[in-house]
């Protein structure tokens, strides 16, 4: 029987990208089908900074290892959901994998209407949303051991740190710093409304603090 399955993984800057690719690779091996990896970036490729270029190089290498096809698309003021759906149609994708709020970009768009927009655009393509919590056990591959930190609010910004960091303390959590970086960049594990959440941290600042804001008393 002919296998018409084709899998595409969507990744953005951050440590969870490689794990999503591995998850897609496992499914592709099981189904014995082609694997595609797409990254939608908000700038032209020549405008990427060094950290972003490092992620791209890592993902390309992982795709070569898995025999996958890597695709990089610039959004150019188009919605990410539109570009992903268009790419999926062009490559006759049957199964699409994205991450739950974990990577910087996905955390921004999934909190909005991204999933609904994507579902409306991809038609009969199966959509897999990988929960952040399932990736927790793999943090040891890319992050240092977690340390307890406080979260402080200073205006509209939320930072991790200690008593030396200015602002009101609003939460406590466990910070997993990315390996091979000199900055406080990584993932913050924090309990919000009795549920564990993983928030992206870039240079000590929480990228999308909306989960924390929604948990604060009015």
Secondary structure as UniProt FT lines:
FT   STRAND          6..11
FT   HELIX           16..31
FT   STRAND          34..41
FT   HELIX           45..47
FT   HELIX           50..66
FT   STRAND          69..74
FT   TURN            76..77
FT   HELIX           80..90
FT   TURN            91..92
FT   STRAND          95..99
FT   HELIX           104..110
FT   TURN            111..113
FT   HELIX           114..122
FT   TURN            123..124
FT   STRAND          126..130
FT   HELIX           132..141
FT   STRAND          147..154
FT   TURN            155..156
FT   STRAND          157..161
FT   TURN            163..164
FT   STRAND          168..178
FT   TURN            179..180
FT   STRAND          186..192
FT   TURN            193..194
FT   STRAND          195..202
FT   TURN            203..204
FT   STRAND          205..206
FT   HELIX           210..215
//
